[in-house]
Amino acid sequence: MFTAITHKPSRSLNQGELTFLPRKKIDVAKACEQHAAYCEMLKKLGTDVITLDQNRALPDSVFVEDTALVLDKTAVLLPLGANSRKAESNLIEKNLAKFRTIVRIKPPARIDGGDILIIGKTLFVGNSTRTNKKGIRALHKIVTPLGFEIVKVKVGNCLHLKTACTALDEKTVLINPEWVDAVAFKKFKQIEVPIDEPFAANVMRVGKTICIHSGFKRTQGLIEQHGCKTKSIDISEFLKAEAGLTCMSLVFETSEEKKKSVETKELSHKNSKLKHRE
């Protein structure tokens, strides 16, 4: 089964970081509705959704993907590339520690989760404005002993690697070659997004379903022609924040035994607090 960690949108979402897009006013109420629908979609796809709200004073806290890399047994806490986002990781660490052993990368290394694309045992890592060479080297030291290979990818004109490239399956990537070095993915079948849908390369794979923003109709058609089942959802307010579908969750596999163990510990903790109050 899958577990997804999400975070409710901040009321100050309009003050979030922007790098390549001009600022447009975000309807925060509508963004909250879209986020709720996003979480509901994950649930309908068989995912156990954990929704946090403690970081709502931080404008970009809804974009939890950037805070960590979740592998089979290990979660790597990442030193976010934007200084305004540094405080986000503590809450995520607390919740990921229930499921994985935690390892941290420390500054001056910088790396965002949106720059890490996992395909099999390979981590494609974008060298972007948010991820530096020190971050990539630090990640390499952690994941190589775990059996992973790192491939560095040049990223330009967009925020993260996964803004421009995501995987449809283990052999196919959806890609915007104007924003990312397509040569890094030469071993894969590449489906290029239409020129009038440049942000459509960020899709989210949950099980056998590919989730895509409802406004990217042409790209959705290409994905379906490839033989993939798709699910569309409106995230238009988050596109204004330079975000995509993957940005708003940390999705990882969890055994039923592990889930029951976490639930038992949480129930025990709650009962202990109640007794203490009494």
C-alpha positions as CSV (number, residue, x, y, z in Angstrom):
1,M,0.0,0.0,0.0
2,F,1.0,3.6,-0.3
3,T,1.2,6.4,2.2
4,A,1.2,10.1,1.3
5,I,2.3,13.0,3.5
6,T,0.7,16.3,2.5
7,H,0.3,19.7,4.1
8,K,-2.6,22.2,4.0
9,P,-1.9,25.3,2.0
10,S,-0.6,28.4,3.9
11,R,-2.8,31.4,4.1
12,S,0.3,33.3,2.9
13,L,0.7,31.2,-0.2
14,N,0.9,34.4,-2.3
15,Q,4.2,35.3,-0.6
16,G,5.9,32.1,-1.7
17,E,9.1,31.9,-3.6
18,L,9.0,32.4,-7.4
19,T,12.0,32.1,-9.8
20,F,10.9,31.8,-13.4
21,L,7.2,33.0,-13.4
22,P,5.8,36.5,-12.9
23,R,3.7,36.7,-9.7
24,K,-0.1,36.3,-10.2
25,K,-2.6,36.5,-7.4
26,I,-3.5,33.1,-6.0
27,D,-7.0,32.5,-4.8
28,V,-6.1,30.9,-1.5
29,A,-9.6,29.6,-0.7
30,K,-9.7,28.0,-4.1
31,A,-6.2,26.6,-3.6
32,C,-7.5,25.0,-0.3
33,E,-10.4,23.4,-2.2
34,Q,-8.1,22.1,-4.9
35,H,-5.7,20.7,-2.3
36,A,-8.6,18.9,-0.5
37,A,-9.6,17.4,-3.9
38,Y,-6.0,16.4,-4.5
39,C,-5.9,14.5,-1.1
40,E,-9.3,12.9,-1.9
41,M,-7.9,11.7,-5.3
42,L,-5.0,10.1,-3.5
43,K,-7.3,8.3,-1.1
44,K,-9.4,7.0,-4.0
45,L,-6.3,5.6,-5.6
46,G,-5.7,3.5,-2.5
47,T,-3.3,5.8,-0.6
48,D,-3.3,6.5,3.1
49,V,-3.1,10.3,3.3
50,I,-1.6,12.1,6.3
51,T,-2.4,15.8,6.1
52,L,-0.4,18.2,8.3
53,D,-1.1,21.8,9.1
54,Q,1.5,22.9,11.6
55,N,3.6,24.8,9.1
56,R,0.9,27.0,7.7
57,A,2.8,30.2,8.7
58,L,5.4,29.2,6.1
59,P,4.2,30.3,2.5
60,D,5.6,27.2,0.6
61,S,4.9,24.5,3.2
62,V,2.2,22.9,1.0
63,F,5.1,21.7,-1.3
64,V,6.3,18.9,0.9
65,E,8.0,17.0,-1.9
66,D,11.1,19.3,-1.6
67,T,11.8,18.5,2.0
68,A,12.8,14.8,1.7
69,L,13.7,11.9,-0.5
70,V,12.0,8.7,0.6
71,L,13.7,5.4,-0.3
72,D,12.9,1.8,0.7
73,K,14.1,1.9,4.3
74,T,15.7,5.4,4.5
75,A,14.4,9.0,4.3
76,V,16.9,11.7,3.4
77,L,16.0,15.1,4.9
78,L,17.1,17.7,2.4
79,P,18.6,21.2,3.0
80,L,16.1,23.2,0.9
81,G,17.5,25.6,-1.7
82,A,15.5,28.6,-0.6
83,N,16.4,30.1,2.8
84,S,12.8,31.0,3.5
85,R,11.9,27.3,3.4
86,K,14.5,25.9,5.8
87,A,12.1,25.5,8.7
88,E,9.8,23.2,6.8
89,S,11.9,20.1,7.3
90,N,11.5,19.6,11.0
91,L,7.8,18.8,10.9
92,I,8.4,16.4,7.9
93,E,11.2,14.7,9.7
94,K,9.0,14.0,12.8
95,N,6.4,12.3,10.6
96,L,8.7,10.4,8.3
97,A,10.6,9.0,11.3
98,K,7.5,6.9,12.0
99,F,8.1,5.0,8.7
100,R,11.8,5.3,7.8
101,T,15.3,5.7,9.2
102,I,16.2,9.4,8.9
103,V,19.5,10.7,7.4
104,R,20.2,14.4,7.0
105,I,22.1,16.4,4.4
106,K,23.4,19.6,5.9
107,P,24.2,23.0,4.5
108,P,26.1,24.5,2.6
109,A,24.8,21.7,0.5
110,R,21.5,22.6,-1.1
111,I,19.0,20.2,-2.7
112,D,15.3,20.1,-3.3
113,G,13.2,16.9,-3.6
114,G,11.7,18.3,-6.8
115,D,15.1,17.9,-8.4
116,I,15.2,14.1,-7.7
117,L,13.5,11.7,-10.1
118,I,13.6,8.0,-9.1
119,I,13.4,5.4,-11.9
120,G,14.3,1.9,-10.6
121,K,17.6,2.1,-8.9
122,T,18.7,5.3,-10.6
123,L,18.3,8.8,-9.1
124,F,18.3,11.5,-11.8
125,V,19.2,14.7,-10.0
126,G,18.7,18.2,-11.5
127,N,21.5,20.7,-11.1
128,S,19.1,23.7,-10.8
129,T,18.9,27.0,-9.1
130,R,17.7,25.1,-5.9
131,T,20.2,22.3,-6.0
132,N,24.0,22.7,-6.1
133,K,26.9,20.4,-6.7
134,K,27.6,20.0,-3.0
135,G,24.0,18.7,-2.5
136,I,24.4,16.2,-5.3
137,R,27.7,15.0,-3.9
138,A,26.3,14.6,-0.4
139,L,23.3,12.7,-1.8
140,H,25.7,10.4,-3.7
141,K,27.6,9.5,-0.5
142,I,24.3,8.4,1.1
143,V,22.6,6.5,-1.6
144,T,25.5,4.7,-3.3
145,P,25.9,2.2,-0.4
146,L,22.1,1.6,-0.7
147,G,22.5,0.4,-4.3
148,F,21.4,3.5,-6.1
149,E,23.2,5.3,-9.0
150,I,23.1,9.0,-9.5
151,V,22.8,10.7,-12.9
152,K,23.3,14.5,-12.8
153,V,20.9,16.4,-15.2
154,K,21.3,20.0,-16.4
155,V,18.1,22.0,-15.8
156,G,17.3,25.4,-17.3
157,N,14.4,27.8,-17.5
158,C,12.3,26.0,-14.9
159,L,12.4,25.5,-11.2
160,H,13.1,21.8,-10.8
161,L,14.0,18.7,-12.8
162,K,10.5,17.3,-12.2
163,T,9.0,20.5,-13.6
164,A,10.4,19.3,-17.0
165,C,10.5,15.5,-16.7
166,T,8.7,12.7,-14.9
167,A,8.4,8.9,-15.5
168,L,5.3,7.2,-16.9
169,D,6.9,3.8,-16.2
170,E,10.3,2.2,-15.8
171,K,11.0,2.7,-19.6
172,T,9.3,5.9,-20.5
173,V,9.6,9.6,-19.5
174,L,7.3,12.5,-20.2
175,I,9.7,15.4,-21.0
176,N,10.0,19.0,-22.0
177,P,13.4,19.0,-23.8
178,E,13.5,22.8,-23.9
179,W,14.0,22.8,-20.1
180,V,16.0,19.8,-19.4
181,D,18.9,17.9,-21.0
182,A,17.1,15.1,-22.8
183,V,20.4,13.3,-23.4
184,A,20.4,12.2,-19.8
185,F,17.3,10.1,-20.6
186,K,18.6,8.6,-23.9
187,K,18.0,5.0,-22.6
188,F,14.3,5.8,-22.2
189,K,11.4,6.3,-24.6
190,Q,10.7,10.0,-24.5
191,I,7.2,11.5,-25.0
192,E,7.6,15.2,-25.5
193,V,4.9,17.5,-24.2
194,P,3.2,19.9,-26.7
195,I,4.9,23.3,-27.0
196,D,1.7,25.0,-25.7
197,E,1.7,22.9,-22.6
198,P,5.2,23.4,-21.3
199,F,4.4,22.6,-17.6
200,A,2.6,19.3,-18.5
201,A,5.7,17.2,-18.0
202,N,5.0,17.1,-14.3
203,V,2.7,14.2,-13.7
204,M,2.3,12.0,-10.7
205,R,2.3,8.2,-10.9
206,V,0.3,6.4,-8.2
207,G,0.3,2.7,-8.7
208,K,-0.7,2.2,-12.3
209,T,-2.5,5.6,-12.6
210,I,-0.9,8.8,-14.0
211,C,-2.4,11.9,-12.5
212,I,-2.3,15.1,-14.5
213,H,-3.6,18.7,-14.3
214,S,-7.0,18.9,-16.0
215,G,-5.9,21.8,-18.3
216,F,-3.3,19.7,-20.1
217,K,-5.6,17.9,-22.4
218,R,-3.2,17.3,-25.3
219,T,-0.6,15.8,-23.0
220,Q,-3.2,13.6,-21.3
221,G,-4.1,12.3,-24.8
222,L,-0.5,11.4,-25.5
223,I,-0.2,9.6,-22.2
224,E,-3.4,7.6,-22.9
225,Q,-2.1,6.7,-26.4
226,H,1.0,5.2,-24.6
227,G,-1.5,2.9,-22.8
228,C,-1.6,4.5,-19.4
229,K,-4.7,5.0,-17.3
230,T,-5.0,8.7,-16.4
231,K,-6.8,10.8,-13.7
232,S,-7.1,14.5,-14.2
233,I,-7.5,17.1,-11.5
234,D,-7.5,20.9,-11.4
235,I,-4.4,22.4,-9.7
236,S,-4.6,25.8,-11.5
237,E,-3.9,27.9,-8.4
238,F,-0.7,25.9,-7.6
239,L,0.5,26.4,-11.2
240,K,0.7,30.1,-10.4
241,A,3.1,29.2,-7.6
242,E,5.4,27.4,-10.0
243,A,4.3,24.0,-8.8
244,G,3.0,20.7,-10.2
245,L,1.3,17.6,-9.0
246,T,4.3,15.9,-7.5
247,C,5.2,19.0,-5.4
248,M,2.3,18.5,-2.9
249,S,3.0,15.1,-1.5
250,L,5.6,12.6,-0.4
251,V,4.2,9.3,-1.6
252,F,5.9,6.0,-0.5
253,E,5.2,2.4,0.0
254,T,4.3,1.2,3.4
255,S,3.6,-2.4,4.6
256,E,0.3,-3.1,6.4
257,E,2.4,-4.3,9.4
258,K,4.3,-1.0,9.5
259,K,1.0,1.0,9.2
260,K,-0.5,-0.9,12.1
261,S,2.6,-0.4,14.2
262,V,2.5,3.4,13.6
263,E,-1.2,3.5,14.5
264,T,-0.6,1.5,17.7
265,K,2.2,3.9,18.8
266,E,0.1,7.0,18.0
267,L,-2.9,5.6,20.0
268,S,-0.6,4.7,22.9
269,H,0.8,8.2,22.9
270,K,-2.7,9.8,22.8
271,N,-3.9,7.6,25.7
272,S,-0.7,8.5,27.7
273,K,-1.4,12.2,27.2
274,L,-5.0,11.8,28.3
275,K,-4.0,10.0,31.5
276,H,-1.5,12.7,32.2
277,R,-4.2,15.4,31.9
278,E,-6.5,13.4,34.2
